Amino acid sequence: MLVMVRAVIRPEKTADVMQALLEAGYPAVTRMEVAGRGKQRGLKLGNVVYDELPKDLLLMVVPESDKEFVVRTIVEAGRTGEKGAFGDGKIFVTPVEESYTIRTGERET
């Protein structure tokens, strides 16, 4: 079975995460620039409130047997500092029922 790993991370950590995944043998990643807020509800600097913060969304599909390794790789490369910080991001893992290669029409399950 395949799983989709979605990682919402700080934009300044994207290069580190992408390089770590590449070195770990997972070159296929889709990246999107997104904006949002987590539990911290944005950021307040003085009187200015930034309700939505820029993040990057990384999407990848991997075999379920590789899930823990991929998640650990993202966590280690995406964490700010040794212990991490609020706003470092979130990872979501969901099952993939099937996928198709557009060029060949080949179906994967």
Secondary structure, 3 states (H helix, E strand, C coil): CEEEEEEEECHHHHHHHHHHHHHCCCCCCEEEEEEECCCCCCEEECCEEECCEEEEEEEEEEEHHHHHHHHHHHHHHHCCCCCCCCCCEEEEEEEECCEECCCCCCEEC
